[in-house]
Amino acid sequence: MADRHPSQVLALVIGAAYVVVGLAGWLVTGFDDFATPNTGETLLGFELNPLHNIVHLVIGAAGLAMWRTLDTAKTFGWLLFVGYGATFVYGLLIDKTSDANFLSLNGADDGLHLVSALAGLAVALWPVGERRSASASAR
């Protein structure tokens, strides 16, 4: 792991975290009410439904698949930034009590989506020179 760029390590950690959250979400929601808004079912304060769990699993699997090379890790970072940035804005704009809330979002989700978008930006924009200078100093 020492020879991996920080973007790759972050992509791996974020991917693994989202897989764990997606799997844990199933323990809370089961498989009923697939895209029901406002389920009231929460995991550590974050509201979920089965569709939301699937989104977490897909994003986590993407991180686990894309962390191995720097280019794909940075692409994963951009996907996180765009996807979660859009989800953050969506969560702010929708009425959380309406049927438009098909991911069963709450305010805590909005905050986590902003943090995820910013983490994706960090993965995407982490300077590549950092890796080279670290390798050079290790010699």
Secondary structure, 3 states (H helix, E strand, C coil): CCCCCHHHHHHHHHHHHHHHHHHHHHHHHCCCCCCCCCCCCEECCEECCHHHHHHHHHHHHHHHHHCCCHHHHHHHHHHHHHHHHHHHHHHHHCCCCCCCCCCCCCHHHHHHHHHHHHHHHHHHHCCCHHHHHHHHHHC
